[in-house]
Amino acid sequence: MWQKSNPVPFGNGKYISDLEFMIYVRGKKAIYNNTGYKNQLKVFNYPAPSSKTRIHPTEKPIELLKRLIEIHSNKGSVVLDCYGGSFSTGLACIELGREFIGIEIDEEIFNSAKKRMEEKIKEKDLQAGTLFNL
C-alpha cells in the first residue's frame, strides 16, 4: 500500500484518498531480493509528485518504484509497465540498470513521457562520460 504524505486536498464530500493499493502476485521462481527490514513493510510512505511537475494525473514517485524494482528484479532484468503513464517506472529502471518496456495509449502523454525518458538517458550518458573522462 502506498500512503501519500501529501494527498490532493479536495474531498468533495468524501474521504481524501491518501492510500493507493498495489497488487503483488508472484510465482514459485519469482525474484525477491531482501533489501532490509524497512523495505519489507507493507505500507510505503512517499509523497506524491508535485502537481506542478507531473505529466500524468496518477504519476508515482520514482523512489517508490525504485524500491519495488530493486526487490523484484536484478540488474539487466526487463521490467514491463502496461500502463506507462509518465514512465516513472522507466526512469527508475534507468537509474537501477534494468531494461524497460512501457505502454501508454494516450499519444500526448506518451510523447511527454518519451521526451522525459530521452532526457534522463542523456543525463545518465553525460554522467558516465564525466566519470570516465570521455
C-alpha positions, 0 to 999 in steps of 0.5 A: 500500500502506498500512503501519500504524505501529501494527498490532493486536498479536495474531498468533495464530500468524501474521504481524501484518498491518501492510500493507493493499493498495489497488487503483488502476485508472484510465482514459485521462481519469482525474484525477491531480493531482501533489501532490509527490514524497512523495505519489507513493510507493507505500507510505503510512505512517499509523497506524491509528485508535485502537481506542478511537475507531473505529466500524468494525473496518477504519476508515482514517485520514482523512489517508490518504484525504485524500491519495488524494482530493486526487490523484484528484479536484478540488474539487466532484468526487463521490467514491463509497465502496461500502463506507462503513464509518465514512465516513472517506472522507466526512469527508475529502471534507468537509474537501477540498470534494468531494461524497460518496456512501457505502454501508454495509449494516450499519444500526448502523454506518451510523447511527454513521457518519451521526451522525459525518458530521452532526457534522463538517458542523456543525463545518465550518458553525460554522467558516465562520460564525466566519470570516465573522462570521455 
